[in-house]
Amino acid sequence: MSAAESLSIGDEQYISIPCGGPIYSPHMLGRLTRVSEFESSVFEQLQNLKAEIGWDSLEISDDEFCVNDLKIINEEVLVNRAFEEAFKDGQLIENVSQKSQEQSCQRLGGNDTLVSCDSSTGGPRNFEKTVSNDNVSQKRKRKRHVNRETVDLEEGYVAKVQELAKIKQKQDEDKTAARLHSFNGSCRNQSPTSSQMNNDKMTSLKSTSFSPKVRLSNAPEQVPVHFPEVILCLEVYHRSRAWSKTQEFLVLGRQFLTEVRDKIYCLTDEIMKKAGQYDPSGYFLVEDVFCNDTREPSAIDYSKPIFKWLEHCRNDALEKWEFIVAGEQQQHQKQKAFLDNNEKLQLPRFKAVHMQKTRFCDLGFRLGAGYLYCHQGDCKHLIVIRDMRLIHPEDVQSRASYPLITFQSKLRFRKCSICKIYKATKVTVDDKWALENPCYFCDLCYYMLHYANGSLLYSDFSVYDYLHE
């Protein structure tokens, strides 16, 4: 798995997968494309970008640059640097102190006192204590003068510190911007000021910077993925609640469609297996291609009756196709009026292929468009290819692990309507002794209510096996 982050919980292994691909926008479809076209387009853009920035002439280090390695100046260093810049001349501190002491010595002497200052100590050498009343006012003036000089000096320090604080704030903003572009998502080293300023930006990117953890299947073999390889994000929706997503996969572009079909879970399959009427037939309808699963000898080609209907009922088929293209009924009427006045809409040239011989890279599709998966006769699901991207070094590098399930909806289980303790295994309809209709039972409560001495008490009701919602 190379750089993939893994986490083992018990006997199961979980991995972190990188997020990629375009950000999904509802009701926005991509143009008709193929995996091969996407690969060639990406490599062409990379070559143009390298030529534009002069990639060959740049000296790039093999060491990966980390945003956290950026040098950040803390407050202590800022204060020290402010003092160093404020006193960048080596003799400035000494000159200022000597000048202030000499002025104080002269003022202390005045006309009535002789004072000489020692240059080595900075203090008075001979001080005659003959201060008159006039010297009191001179001391006050001197004190005010010294305080004013001190205030000016402190204001200079503060100005220097504020200037360097702005430099530090700018560095914090640059580091945050670099982290946002790299989708790092870690803000532990940010100062409170820069964190508050960029909180909105970081919040808006949380959905794209989060790396979900998925369970890695215990594949018996490790088949390396050949570069270049494209990863598709495939979504499967509920059979009746078309807005409810049930599963999401990461699929390789060179995988066969049957590999995905075997991973799709539907309650209808489980019910048909329990009833002994499981049908291995099924198909994907992607654009104008029916991909039929004919691996089993008993499988039925579901597309054959559809092709017969298209051939013998072409007008009905064309009307239904216009309705599909137009969407809602009101739009259908507008579309029909437009088509009557202009060129007639033509039916696509549908064709059928074998699912077990067709790979995703062999199909043309639109990102964000809804396609059809049909199985068990008439159980239909909407499938969507959400995005497409090149494989990342942090992705799972074993082909045997794909399709990789990245989302699985939680299954809802009902409890027994009688004991309210155990999980229900049977459901009855029109049961005269049941509390409700339909009524859910665990095995124990069902047999206690409906059987006596091993024989059924009454049979004027319907009973079915219950799995989950």
N, C-alpha and C positions, 0 to 999 in steps of 0.2 A: 504493500500500500504506500510505500515511500513516505511522503510527508504527511500522510493522513493521520489525524489525531484519533486515537482509539481509546476506548474505555470498556473494560470488562466488568460485567455485573453477573456473578454466578457463572453459568455456562454460556451466557449470551455475550456477544461482542457488539459494541455500539461505536459508530464512527461519526466524525463531523464532516459534513460535505460543504463545499463552497457554494454560495449563492451566485447565480449568474443569469445571463440572458436579459432580455428587455423587461422593463417594468410594465406589468399588465395594465391596459386601459380598456374598460368595458366598451363593447360595440365598436372596437377598432380592430380591423383585420389586416393582416399582411398580404402582400401580393403573392401570386402563385410562384412557388419556388421549389427547389430540390436541394438535397444535402450537398451534391457536387457543386451546384452553383454557389451555395453559401461558402463552401471551403475555398473555391477559387476567388470569390469576392473578398474574403477576409485576407488571404495571402496577398492579393493585389493591393489592398489598402495598407498592409504592413510594409510592402516594398515601397510604395509611394511615400509613406511616412519616414522610412529609413533614408530614402533619397532626399527628402525635404530637410531633415535635420542633420544630414551628413553623418550618418551612423558609422560608416567605415572609418571616418577620420577621428572619431571620438575614442578616447582611451577610457574604457570602462573597467572598473575593478571587478574581480570575481566575487569579492565580499558583498553580500547583500546589504544595502543601506537600510538602516532601521530608524524610524522617526524618533524613537525613545532615546537614541544616541545623540540627538541635538543638544548642544550646550545651552543650558538655561542659567542665567545669572540670578542668584538669590539676593535677598535684601542686605545681608552682611557684606557681600562683595560690592554691592552698589554703594553703600555708605563709605567703605574704604576707598573706592575709586573716586567718590566725590571729594573726599579729603585730599587725595593725591592730586586731583586736577585743580582743586582750589589752591593748593600750595605746591604747584609744580616746580617753582624755583626753590632750590635747596635751602637758601638763606632767608626765605620769606618769613618763616615763623620766627626765626631769631631776630630779624630786623624789626618786625612789628613789635615783639616783646621789648627789645631794647629801646625802641623809639617811645613806646608808651611809658617805660620806667624813667627815661630821661626827662620826659615832659612832667611826670609826677614829681621828680626830684626838684626841678626848677620851680614848679609851683609851690612846693613845700618851703623852699628857701625864701622867695619873694625878695623884698628890700631889706628885711630885718634879719634874715637868716642866711648863713653861708653853708651850702651843702655841696659835696662832691660825691659823685657816684662811681662805684667800682665797676669797671667794664666786665670783669670776670664773674662777679656774683650778681650784678645788676642792682644792688642795694646801696643805700647811703653809707659812706665811709665815716664821715664826721657829721653828726646831727646834733645841732644845738637847739635845745627845747626852749625857744623863745618865740612861741607863736602868739601873735596878738589877736585881738577880736576880729580884725579884718581878714585873717587867714581862714576863719570859719566859712565865710562866704566863698572864698577861693576853693576850699575843699569841696563844697557843694557843687560849684561849677565844674570842678575837675571830675567829680563822681558822675555828674550828668554826662560829661563828655566821654568818659570811659564806657558808660552804659550804652551811649549812642554808637560808639565804635563796636561794642560787643554785639549789639542788635544788627548792625550792618554786616558784621562777619557771619552771624548766624543766618541772616537772610541769604547770603551768598551760598552757604552750605545747603540750605533748603532748596534753592534754585537748582544747584547742581544735582541734588538727590532726585528732585522731580524730573529733571531732564533725563537722567539715567533710568528712572522708573518708567518713563515713556518708552525707552529703548527696550526694557524688559517686557513691557506689555506688548510691544510690536512683535518681539520674538515669540511670545506665547501665542499670539494670533497666527503667526506664520506656522508654528508647530501644529496648531489645531487645523489649519487649512491643509497642511501636508497630510495629517492623519485622516481628514475627511476624504481626500482624494485617494488615499490608499485603503480606505474602508477598514482601518484598524479597529475602531470601535472602542479603544481603551483610552480613558481620560483621567488616569490616576495621577499623572504628573502635572495637570493643569492647575494654575492658580485660581482662586475663587473668582477673581475679577474676569479673567478670560473665559472661565467656565460659564458664568452667568451671561456673558455677551454672546456666546456661541451655543447656548442651550437649545434654542429653536432649531438651529442647523443640525445639531446632533440628533435631536428628536426626530426630525424628518427623515433621517437616514437609518434609523434603528432597524426598520424592516428589511433593508438591503444588506446591512452589515452583520445581521445575525446568522450564525451558521448552525442549522439544526442538526441534531444527532439522530441517526437512523440505525436500525438493527441490521447487522451484516449477517447474511445467511452463511451457514457452515458449508461452503462449497468444497466438494472433494478434490477439485483440481484448480490450479492457479494458472490460467491462460493469460499471458500478457496482452495488453491492449496495444495495437499497432497504431503509430502516429502517422498521419493525422487522423483523428477520430472526433466525431461530432456527437454531443449528448443532446437528446431531446427530452423535454419535460412533457409527459403525457398524463392527462387527467381523465378519470372515468367518473361519470355521474350516475345518480340513482335511477332505477328503471321507471319509477313513477314520479318521484320528486326530482324533476329535471334541474332544479336549482341547487340540489344538495350533492356535493362532491363526496364520493365514497373512497376513492383511491387516487394516488399520484405516484408516478414512476419516473425514474431516470433511465432512459433507453439509449443504447448506442445506435448510431445511424446505420451500421452494417449488421444489425440483428434482424432475424426473421420475425414476422408478425406473430407466428405461433408461440414464440417465447413470451410475448406479452399476454396473449390470450390465456395461456396456462397459469398466469399469475393473477388474472382478474377474478375476484371473488364476488359471487352473486348468490343470494339465498335461493333463487329458483333452481340452481344446479343442485343444491343440497336437498331440496324437497323432491326433485325428480329422482335423485339417487335413492332416497328412502322409499319412494314409491315404485322403484324398479323400472322406471321409464326414462332413464337418462338418455339424452340425444347428443351425440358428439358433434353434431353439425353446427355451423355458425359462419358468420362472415363479417368483414369490415367493409364499409362503403366509404371510400376516401375519394372525394371529387367524383369522377365518373368511372371508378374502378371497383368492381366487386371482388374482394379477396376471400375466397371460400376455403374453409378448413375441410379438406378431404383426406386427412390422414387415416381415418378409420374406414374399413370397407363398408360399414353400415351407414356412413355419413351421407347426407343428402345435399345436393347442390341447390341451395335456396335461391340462387339467382336465375335458374331455368324458368320457373313460372313467371318471374318478373319480366324476363326477356320475351316470353310468349305474349304476356299482356301488353308490352310495349309494341309488339308487332301487330297484334290484332285489334287493339283499342288505342290507336295512336292519338285520336282526337281527345279522348279522356285523359290520356297520359300528358298531352300537351297542356290541357287546361290545369291539371294538377301541378305541372311543372311551373306554369305561370304563377300559380298561387304560392308555390314554394319560394320562387324568386321574389315575388312582391312582398311576401310576409303576411301582414294582417289583411283582413277582408277589405277594409277601406282602401288600403294601398293596392290591393289586388284589382279593385275596380278602376283606379286611376291608371295602373299599369296596363290593364286590358284596353282601356280607351286609347292610351298612347300607342299600344301595339297595333290596334285596328287602323289607326291613321298613318302608321309608319310601317317599318319592316316587322314581319312576324318573328316571334321568338322561336328558336329551334331547340329541339331536344338534344341533350349531349349524346355523344356516341359512347354509350356505356360498353364496357367490356369486362370479362371475367378472367381472373388469374387464380392460381393455387396459393393459399396463404402460406403453406410450408415452404414454398419456393420464392417467396417475395420478401424483400428486405425494405426497411424504411427508406433507404437511399434510392430505391427503385421507383418510389412514388412521388408525384407532385402534390403539394399541400400548401395550405395557407395557415400562418400562425394565428391562433385565436379563433379559427373557424371550427364549427361543430360538425363532427362526422358521426357515423352510425356504427354501432356494434350490436349485432342481433344473434341470439342463441336460443336454444330450447323452443324453437318454433316461432314464438312471437314475443320474446322478452328482449326489449330494445333499450340500449343505453347510449347516451350522448358521450362522445369522446372528443377531447380537445388537445391539440398539440400546442402547448402554451408558449414555449420558447425553444430556442436552438442556440447552442454555443459550442466552442471547441472544448475538449477535455482539458481539465486543469491538473497540475501536479498534485494537488491535494485531493483530487477525486480518487476513488478506488481504481487501482490499476489492473485488476483482474477481471477479464471478460466474463468469467463464470459467475460473477456476483451480480451481473445485470440480467434482466431489469431489476433495478434497485428500488424498493418501496420506500418512498419518503413521506407518505401520508396514508393512514388507514383510519377510516371513521370508526368510532367506538360503537360496538354492538350493544343494543338495549335488550335486557332480559326481564321478563315479567315474573313476579313471584306468584305462588299459588294463591288463588282467591279464597281458599278455605282456611289454610293454616297460617298464611302470610309469612312463612318462614323459608320454605324450600323453593327452588326455581321450578317454574312450570314446565312440564314436558308434554301436556296434552291440552287441547282446547275443544270445547263442545259447543254446538249450536242447537238452539231450540231444545234445550235440556230442561224438562219440567221440574226436576229437583235441584237445579242449580240456582245460585243466588243471583246471577246476572246472565245476560245473553249478549255476546258469547262469554263463556266462563272458562277460566284457566285453572288447571289442576296439576299438582305433582303426582307422581306415580302412586304414592301411598293413599292420598285423599281420593284419587279417582277410583281405585279399586274398593276402598271402604264404602264409597257412596253407591257404586253401580254393581257390585258383585256381592253374592252371599253363597257361601259353601262352594265357591269356584264357578258359579253360574251367573250369567248376566240377568239382572232383575227386570230391566225393560230395555227396549231397543228403538223406541221412536225418537231418536235424536241422531245427530251427526257428530262424529269425533275425528279429530285430526291430530297428527303429531305437531308439536310446537317446538321451534328451535330458538328463534329470537325475532326481534322486530326488523 
